[in-house]
Structures are given as structure tokens and as C-alpha cells.
Amino acid sequence: MKRSVSFFRSRRFSSFTLVELLVVIAIIAILAGVLFSAGSAAIAAAKRAKAANTATQIQTSVLNYYTEYSVYPVPSTTTTDYKLTDASSDGANWSALIYALSGNINPYNGSATPAPSVTSFSNTRAIAFLNLKSSDVDKANTLNAPLNPAQPNGGNPYFNIAIDSDYDGVLGTSPSAVTTMPNFASPTGTWQTGGGTTTSGVAVWANCNGNVTTQTNANFWVHTY
């Protein structure tokens, strides 16, 4: 049976051409790229906000510890300002501090199993000054050190903290200065070590630039001073 010419014309024009398909695919790819970029930016912002919140929680918990015990949670032999860094080498000391601030409880599993160096700190009344989720701390090597959710790739997984454990009322200046406190006074420029000064008694800061391991632009950091 013969089909009319109009039938074939309508069928031909109702189908997509190769060019039209390529255009549609290109548009979808562009939209996917835009959505991915927006999603990545939103995730990065959320991680940064969480890091800032955790930094504030840690600072507040140390200050509350001081209010309760009239001393800071530092090793008993400490005579100068105390500092813990974001390096893995300080993980055990961070673990001990978080254990004590959490009321002598390991926040990862809720047990009373002490961290490796917990004997350096004391919370005799077992008061929970800090409440962290299990996902907020490092379970590796029995550590419960606080993880920086926006940590740079390749290292520096924790926060930095400085504590006025010589009780001179200030951090970041002589005579017993924590000389590696960053200076965030110029947020559009670069911070310099030894430039930080605060009278808060406790300072916490963290690198939230997820692309590189080192970055001295203040905009990539969260800090409590």
C-alpha cells in the first residue's frame, strides 16, 4: 500500500535531528555544570559554618572549665601559654583535652576509656562542658581529637587552640607568648605568625581552604579572635 508524501513529511519533521540532539545535550551539560558548582559552593559553605561553630564550642567549653575549676585544662607542668595545632602530631593531646572537656567520656563511642595522654588533664567532677557527635571526632588510632570538617586536602585535620595558661591575661604577646598565632587583622591580605593578640584567654582557629594544605589568606580561616 502506498503512503502519501505528506505522511513521510510529517514523520520526518516530528523527529529530532542530530544537530538538535547535540544542542540539547550541550544545554544539559551546561546546566549540570552550573548545578554542580552551586552545590559544591553550598557544601563548602556548610562545612565552613560547621567548623566555625565547633571552634566556638571548643573555646566556650574551655572558658566554662576555667569558670568551674579556676584553672585551664592544661598539663599540670605547664608554665607558659599552651598551644595545640592542627597537625596530626598533636592528635593525642587534642584527644586528651576533648576527653576532659566532654566529662571524661570519649565522644566517639560514649565510653569512659581514656585517651592515650588523658592523665595530663583533669575533670574531677566529670562535667560535660563540650558535646560533640561521634562524626565530629577522629576515631583513628583511638583518638577522639576534633576533626575540622573543612580541612585542607592532604593534612592538618584538626583545629588550633591557644590557652592563657600562664594567666597573664593575654595571648600572643611576651613574655610567654604563643608566637605562632596568626594575625587575622587584615582579612583581604595575608596573616602573619606572631601577630595574633587576644585577651579572651582562649583562641581557636582553623584552615578552611579545602583545595590546598597551606594558605595564608585570612579569608580561608575561621577563628574566635
C-alpha positions in Angstrom: 0.0 0.0 0.0 1.4 3.4 -0.9 1.8 6.1 1.7 1.2 9.7 0.8 4.0 12.2 0.6 2.5 14.2 3.4 2.8 11.2 5.8 6.6 10.9 5.3 7.0 14.7 5.6 5.2 14.7 8.9 7.2 11.8 10.2 10.5 13.5 9.1 9.7 16.8 10.8 8.4 15.2 14.0 11.8 13.6 14.7 14.9 15.3 16.3 17.8 16.0 14.0 21.4 15.2 15.1 22.1 18.9 15.5 19.1 19.3 17.7 20.1 16.4 19.9 23.6 17.8 20.2 22.2 21.2 21.2 20.0 19.6 23.9 22.9 17.5 25.3 25.1 20.7 25.4 22.4 22.6 27.3 22.0 19.7 29.8 25.8 19.6 30.3 25.9 23.4 30.9 23.0 23.2 33.4 24.7 20.2 35.2 27.9 22.1 35.5 26.1 25.2 37.0 24.2 23.0 39.4 27.4 21.1 40.4 29.3 24.4 41.0 26.4 25.8 43.1 26.2 22.5 45.0 29.9 22.4 45.7 29.9 26.0 46.9 26.9 25.3 49.2 28.7 22.2 50.7 31.9 24.2 51.2 29.9 27.0 53.0 28.2 24.5 55.2 31.5 22.9 56.2 33.0 26.2 57.0 29.9 27.2 59.1 30.2 23.9 61.0 33.9 24.5 61.6 33.2 28.0 62.9 30.5 26.6 65.2 32.9 23.8 66.5 35.6 26.3 67.1 33.3 28.5 69.2 32.1 25.4 71.1 35.6 24.4 72.0 36.5 28.0 73.1 33.4 28.2 75.2 33.9 24.8 76.8 37.5 25.8 77.9 36.3 29.1 79.3 33.5 27.2 81.2 36.0 24.8 82.5 38.0 27.7 83.8 34.9 29.2 85.5 34.3 25.8 87.2 37.8 24.9 88.3 39.6 28.4 88.3 42.3 26.8 86.2 42.6 26.0 82.5 42.6 22.4 81.2 46.3 22.1 80.5 49.0 19.8 81.8 49.9 20.5 85.4 53.5 21.2 84.4 52.6 24.0 82.0 54.1 27.4 82.9 53.6 29.2 79.7 50.8 29.7 77.3 49.6 26.4 76.0 49.0 25.6 72.3 47.8 22.6 70.3 48.0 22.7 66.5 46.0 21.2 63.6 48.9 18.8 62.8 48.4 15.0 63.3 51.3 15.1 65.7 49.1 16.9 68.2 46.2 14.4 67.9 46.9 12.6 71.2 47.0 15.9 73.1 43.8 17.1 71.4 42.3 13.8 72.3 43.1 14.2 75.9 41.7 17.8 76.0 38.4 16.8 74.3 38.1 13.8 76.6 38.3 16.0 79.7 36.0 18.7 78.3 33.5 16.0 77.4 33.2 14.9 81.1 35.7 12.1 80.9 33.8 10.5 78.1 35.1 9.5 74.7 32.7 11.4 72.3 33.3 8.8 69.6 31.8 5.8 71.3 30.5 7.3 74.6 32.8 5.1 76.7 34.9 6.1 79.7 38.0 4.7 78.1 40.6 7.5 78.4 42.6 8.9 75.6 46.4 8.0 75.4 47.6 11.1 77.3 44.5 11.9 79.3 46.5 11.8 82.6 47.8 15.3 81.6 44.3 16.8 82.2 41.8 16.6 84.9 38.0 17.0 85.2 37.4 15.5 88.7 33.7 16.4 88.7 33.2 14.8 85.3 31.2 17.8 84.0 30.4 17.8 80.3 31.5 21.2 79.1 31.5 20.1 75.5 29.2 17.9 73.4 30.5 16.6 70.1 28.9 14.0 67.9 30.9 10.8 67.0 31.3 12.1 63.5 32.9 15.2 64.8 36.0 13.5 66.2 38.8 11.3 64.8 38.4 7.6 65.6 41.8 6.7 64.1 44.4 5.4 66.4 42.0 5.5 69.3 41.9 9.3 69.0 38.9 11.4 69.7 40.5 14.7 68.6 38.1 17.2 67.0 38.0 17.0 63.2 37.9 20.1 61.1 35.0 19.5 58.7 36.5 21.9 56.1 40.1 20.7 56.5 42.6 21.3 53.6 43.3 18.2 51.4 46.2 16.2 52.5 46.7 17.1 56.1 46.0 19.4 59.1 42.8 17.6 60.2 42.3 19.3 63.5 41.9 22.8 64.9 44.4 25.1 66.6 44.0 26.3 70.1 45.9 28.7 72.4 45.2 28.9 76.1 46.4 31.6 78.5 47.9 29.1 80.9 50.5 31.5 82.3 47.5 33.6 83.4 48.9 37.0 82.3 45.6 38.0 80.8 46.7 38.0 77.2 47.6 35.6 74.3 50.1 36.4 71.5 52.5 38.8 73.3 55.5 38.5 75.5 56.8 37.4 78.0 55.5 33.9 77.4 53.8 34.4 74.1 52.3 31.8 71.8 54.3 33.2 68.9 52.6 31.3 66.1 49.2 32.8 66.5 48.1 34.1 63.1 47.2 37.8 62.6 43.8 38.0 61.0 43.5 41.8 61.3 43.8 42.2 57.5 41.2 39.8 56.1 41.9 40.7 52.5 45.6 40.2 52.8 47.8 37.6 54.4 48.1 36.8 58.1 51.5 36.6 59.7 52.6 34.3 62.6 53.2 36.1 65.8 50.8 38.8 65.1 47.7 37.5 66.9 46.7 39.1 70.2 43.6 38.5 72.3 42.6 38.9 75.9 39.9 36.3 75.7 42.1 33.7 77.5 41.3 31.1 74.8 41.6 31.3 71.0 40.7 28.7 68.4 41.3 28.8 64.7 41.2 26.5 61.6 42.2 26.5 58.0 39.0 26.0 55.9 40.5 26.2 52.4 39.8 22.7 51.1 41.9 23.0 48.0 45.4 23.3 49.4 47.3 22.3 52.5 48.8 25.7 53.2 47.1 29.1 52.7 47.9 32.4 54.4 44.9 34.3 53.2 42.7 35.2 56.2 39.6 34.7 54.2 40.2 30.9 54.2 40.2 30.6 58.0 37.7 30.6 60.8 38.8 32.0 64.2 37.4 33.1 67.5 39.6 36.2 68.0 
